[in-house]
Amino acid sequence: MKITEKEVRYVAALANLELSDSEVARLQHDLDGILEHMDKLNEIDTAGVEPMAQVLFDAAPDATLRADVIVPPLGQVAAVSNAPESASGYFKVPQVIER
């Protein structure tokens, strides 16, 4: 396996996740499978393939684009006007990270 248990636990800690031993083992297997798939993709010869600038290259040039129209910003007062709690122009939210 390319991914170690220590690496899975490190990434989980970065995401503030508490994982059981069975979850660590499952994620280690899943992440290793993803890396194996990426290795297979890296084996493909792409030397003669032109890079794509737009996925919908057969569509009209403006098919996925909208007009770039300047609009005034919402503003701080309007942004917090419907908030359940606000103070000093900011949203008040409960603390969710405790370390």
Secondary structure as the mmCIF struct_conf table of DSSP 4:
data_model
#
loop_
_struct_conf.conf_type_id
_struct_conf.id
_struct_conf.beg_label_comp_id
_struct_conf.beg_label_asym_id
_struct_conf.beg_label_seq_id
_struct_conf.end_label_comp_id
_struct_conf.end_label_asym_id
_struct_conf.end_label_seq_id
BEND BEND1 ILE A 3 ILE A 3
HELX_RH_AL_P HELX_RH_AL_P1 GLU A 5 LEU A 14
TURN_TY1_P TURN_TY1_P1 ALA A 15 ASN A 16
HELX_RH_AL_P HELX_RH_AL_P2 ASP A 21 ASN A 42
TURN_TY1_P TURN_TY1_P2 GLU A 43 GLU A 43
BEND BEND2 ILE A 44 ILE A 44
TURN_TY1_P TURN_TY1_P3 ALA A 47 GLY A 48
HELX_LH_PP_P HELX_LH_PP_P1 VAL A 49 MET A 52
BEND BEND3 ALA A 53 ALA A 53
TURN_TY1_P TURN_TY1_P4 VAL A 55 ASP A 58
BEND BEND4 ALA A 59 ALA A 59
TURN_TY1_P TURN_TY1_P5 PRO A 61 THR A 64
HELX_RH_AL_P HELX_RH_AL_P3 GLN A 76 VAL A 80
TURN_TY1_P TURN_TY1_P6 SER A 81 ASN A 82
BEND BEND5 PRO A 84 GLU A 85
STRN STRN1 SER A 86 ALA A 87
TURN_TY1_P TURN_TY1_P7 SER A 88 GLY A 89
STRN STRN2 TYR A 90 PHE A 91
#
